[in-house]
Amino acid sequence: MLRDVVTKVSDGLLGFATEKGTGIFVDVGASPVVSDGPVIITGNMGVSKIRERLGLSPLADSVMDAVENGANRIYCLPMAASVAGTVGEIKASRADGGTLTVEGSPNNAYGVIIKITGKGNLNTALFVYSIDGGYSFSDDITVPVAGKYEIAGTGLTVTFTEAADSSDAAPSFLLDDSFSFATTAPQMSSADALAAIDKLKTFSELYEFVHIIGESSAEMWAAVSAAQVELEADYHKPLMFVLEAFVPNEGEKVEDYALRLEAARKQVKNRAIQVVAARALYTKLDGTTREQNCAGIVCGLYAKTNVQQSIGRTRDTAGMGIKKAKMAELRPRGIEEYVELLDAADFLTFREYDGLDDYFVTNARMMCPDGSDYRYAEDTRVLHKIIREVRKAALPLLKDDIDVTDTQGELERRARYLEAPLDEMVRNQEISDFEIVVPEGQDIIMTGKMRVIIRYISRGYIHEIEIDLGRANLSTTA
């Protein structure tokens, strides 16, 4: 090649931030969608797009909560749940006339209403349907000639049957006749959750935590805890797991439910496991209102929050409050009296403050062992970021050769490479300070191991304010 004027571009000199996975998470939940890999949901997607990608499923419901409350990128793992959903009793608006039956396995919890909008028999009557308890209805549909109609995306097929004595003069279906029934959502078993987690071993994208959608037992918490330890130790994936507590039994007293949660907590001791006990009557992104676990909301709050910041912050500018127009009340009713008990048992709960209008996370508690330094999610998130970033800084040092006539000096020079990510975390106010120490007397020839001690000072958090207030004489205040 003939010589000429050559320009080489030096990129990266301005130090623009690169993606570190902070606030990005994996959602694992029941869905009829079949996918070889994770389905990516972004914060600019609306209800219809999310449902198009994830179906009318518990996974889609939770993702909507997270997107509405701050998530910008979610990797979704749709799972075929082992525990099928159920269909409740069909209630008809009149005693005689045509009937309706339902078959299939529901993909989610639906409140189904079939309403006759034009009288007639098979192939002549008109109807509309709702799957959200009457919040929205379909357009008019003609009752099929065979009577069967599949409600798209739900896994359900309804069958209209004419009355034995029906005729054009006395049709089976009259205007405003209606049929209604409720379904429960399919549930993932511990085996389903572990199968999903197994996929994460080879999932190389950057993400910070994993949400397992759906109510779960203490046995599942323990199983996920063991899997988390394996992921961190053997696959270098320090991940926080967010799980949802089991629901109250039918007719169970609030006190008994709270005590049952407290007893179940004893089966898990892991700083990276969080169980959300908070339930609320919540108006979702699609406009429907239902009672649900608040874990999807919590994940959205994490997604828009820096690792060192609490999602329970009450400052207006923090954006952590959930408006009462969205979260109408905590459930089950009366649970407010037991929030202190559940908080002490390390569950994540929501609460109100006299003088503030919104609902807030009480504390982002973790299911940590007694005496742990990592009691809150902000502690664990900072720790996990340090693990990730220091490991990336240390990887280029592997297989380096050193001069053993100055082993200490050589190791200390290499340890300085580990300072860069920690310096950045100090600048970003994610930690307050740190210290790196290389222990003396290391026999690098015999062991091939470089040992480094890192100690960091976390940020401080105001969990309580005590004000000493009293009257004073004018003369004593001068």
Secondary structure as UniProt FT lines:
FT   TURN            13..14
FT   TURN            22..23
FT   STRAND          25..30
FT   STRAND          39..42
FT   TURN            43..44
FT   HELIX           47..54
FT   HELIX           58..68
FT   TURN            69..70
FT   STRAND          73..79
FT   STRAND          91..92
FT   STRAND          99..104
FT   STRAND          111..118
FT   TURN            122..124
FT   STRAND          126..130
FT   TURN            133..134
FT   STRAND          141..142
FT   TURN            145..146
FT   STRAND          148..151
FT   TURN            152..155
FT   STRAND          156..161
FT   TURN            164..165
FT   TURN            175..176
FT   STRAND          178..183
FT   HELIX           190..200
FT   TURN            201..202
FT   STRAND          209..215
FT   HELIX           218..235
FT   STRAND          240..244
FT   TURN            250..251
FT   HELIX           254..264
FT   HELIX           265..267
FT   TURN            271..272
FT   STRAND          273..276
FT   STRAND          279..283
FT   TURN            285..286
FT   STRAND          289..293
FT   HELIX           295..303
FT   TURN            307..308
FT   TURN            311..312
FT   HELIX           316..318
FT   TURN            324..326
FT   STRAND          327..331
FT   TURN            333..334
FT   HELIX           335..338
FT   HELIX           339..344
FT   TURN            345..346
FT   STRAND          350..352
FT   TURN            354..355
FT   STRAND          359..361
FT   TURN            370..371
FT   HELIX           377..394
FT   HELIX           395..397
FT   TURN            398..399
FT   HELIX           404..406
FT   HELIX           407..415
FT   HELIX           416..418
FT   HELIX           419..427
FT   TURN            428..429
FT   STRAND          433..437
FT   HELIX           444..447
FT   STRAND          453..457
FT   HELIX           474..476
//
